Amino acid sequence: MSEGEQPKDKRVAFERPVEARLMAIDGTWQRGCKIHDVSETGAKLVIDGAVTDIGQKEFFLVLSPMGLAYRHCELAWVNGEFVGVQFINRGRASKRARRGETLVS
């Protein structure tokens, strides 16, 4: 989806961007970023440094300082300083989402 298209799911915009990190799938690089908004399927980010330096389409969006909360994602679009990522769902969570189930503890 390009930035100009209407998102299919509800997005949550943050009053102040949330600090996070991008990390290569193999762990060889990390880059700081800020999350401007997020939905169940993706997010809009601003990445520290040049986007072209990433060199990979798939990476992890690391949400916690210890790396315990993260999402596997792929680059969806670039528009100026903003970058869109789509979350790649794997395993039980994606099967639940397809069936319309919610996560209950």
SULWOTA-V722893 format. One line per field, one symbol per residue. ss: DSSP state (2 for helix, 1 for strand, 0 for the rest). phi: phi as a letter, one per 30 degrees, with the letter a starting at -180 (. if undefined). A space follows every 50 residues. Layout:
ss=???
phi=???
This chain:
ss=00000000000111111111111100000111111111000111111000 22200001111100000001111111111001111110002222222220 00000
phi=.dddddddbdccccdbecdabcbdecidbbbdabccabbdcaacbbcdid ddddibdcaccccbedidcabdbbdcabbidcbcbcdcdbiddddddddi dcdbc
